[in-house]
C-alpha cells in the first residue's frame, strides 16, 4: 500500500489510473470530480475502488489533511497514475 496525503484546500490535479486500485480514507474529507461531472464525497473510514482509465481530480474540502492508503493491482513496471498534460 501507499499513503497519499493532501493538504487542506489542495488538489491532486487531473489524472487517471491505468490499473485497478482500492483506497481507504484514514483521515479528512475528499471531494472527487470525474471528467463527466460526477462528484463523490469521501470521509474518514470510507473505502472505494478507484476508477480505471477515467480522468478525475481530488480536492481536500476539509480542515485537516486527507490521508488515504491506496493499494494498486498493477503489473511491475506499469505506471500507477498518469497526470493530464
C-alpha positions in Angstrom: 0.0 0.0 0.0 0.9 3.6 -0.4 -0.2 6.6 1.8 -1.3 9.6 -0.1 -1.6 12.9 1.8 -3.4 16.0 0.5 -3.3 19.3 2.5 -6.4 21.3 3.3 -7.5 23.2 0.2 -5.1 21.3 -2.1 -6.0 19.3 -5.2 -4.4 16.3 -6.8 -4.8 17.7 -10.3 -6.4 15.8 -13.2 -5.1 12.2 -13.5 -6.1 8.7 -14.3 -5.2 5.2 -13.1 -4.4 2.7 -15.9 -4.5 -0.2 -13.3 -7.1 -1.1 -10.7 -6.6 0.5 -7.2 -8.5 0.4 -4.0 -8.4 3.0 -1.3 -9.3 3.6 2.4 -9.8 7.1 3.8 -7.8 7.3 7.0 -8.5 11.0 7.7 -10.2 14.1 6.3 -12.8 14.9 3.7 -12.2 14.4 0.0 -14.2 15.6 -3.0 -13.5 13.6 -6.2 -14.7 15.0 -9.5 -14.7 12.9 -12.7 -14.4 14.3 -16.2 -18.1 13.6 -16.8 -19.0 15.9 -13.9 -19.8 13.2 -11.4 -18.9 14.2 -7.8 -18.2 12.0 -4.8 -17.5 13.0 -1.2 -15.4 10.7 0.9 -14.9 10.8 4.7 -12.7 9.1 7.2 -13.4 5.3 7.2 -14.9 5.3 3.6 -13.4 2.8 1.1 -13.5 3.0 -2.6 -12.4 1.2 -5.8 -10.8 3.9 -7.9 -11.9 4.4 -11.4 -9.7 2.9 -14.1 -9.0 4.9 -17.3 -11.2 7.9 -16.3 -9.8 11.4 -15.8 -10.5 12.7 -12.3 -9.2 15.1 -9.6 -9.4 15.0 -5.8 -9.7 18.1 -3.6 -9.4 18.3 0.2 -12.5 20.2 1.2 -11.9 19.8 5.0 -9.8 21.5 7.6 -7.4 18.6 8.3 -5.0 16.8 5.9 -6.6 14.0 3.8 -4.7 10.7 4.3 -5.6 7.8 2.1 -4.0 4.3 1.9 -4.1 3.1 -1.7 -3.5 -0.5 -2.9 -2.6 -0.9 -6.6 -3.2 -4.1 -8.5 -0.9 -3.3 -11.4 1.9 -5.1 -13.2 5.5 -4.5 -12.3 6.9 -1.6 -14.3 3.4 -0.3 -15.3 2.6 3.3 -14.2 0.1 3.6 -11.3 -1.1 7.1 -12.2 -0.9 9.3 -15.3 -1.1 13.1 -15.0 -3.1 15.0 -17.6 -0.9 17.4 -19.6 
